[in-house]
Amino acid sequence: MVVLKTRQQVSSSHYSCINMSCAIMRYEGFRGFYKGFGTSLMGTIPARALYMTALEVTKSNVGTAFVELGFSDNTATAVASAAAGVTSAMSAQLVWTP
């Protein structure tokens, strides 16, 4: 799907996904759908690792800090999850977005 989206974005003409898929298959074969996969994977693996690390570290630290400040477990969990989501998404975008 990413190959189709990218090719549609750089194409000077508007083609449907079906027409684009048929053209790729006709002129490049099945392997044409996997062009750039290695390059994409080289950015995705570190970004995903950074995302998961930031998520777990932030959730643990913020949750513990809020419990120590006297907040209830439910409140600490909610705040920790929200902070972890924002932090991990921002961290991963440093790698995913050029």
Secondary structure, DSSP 8 states (H G I E B T S, - for coil): -HHHHHHHHH-SS---HHHHHHHHHHHH-GGGGGTTHHHHHHHHHHHHHHHHHHHHHHHHHHHHHHHHTT--HHHHHHHHHHHHHHHHHHHHHHHH--
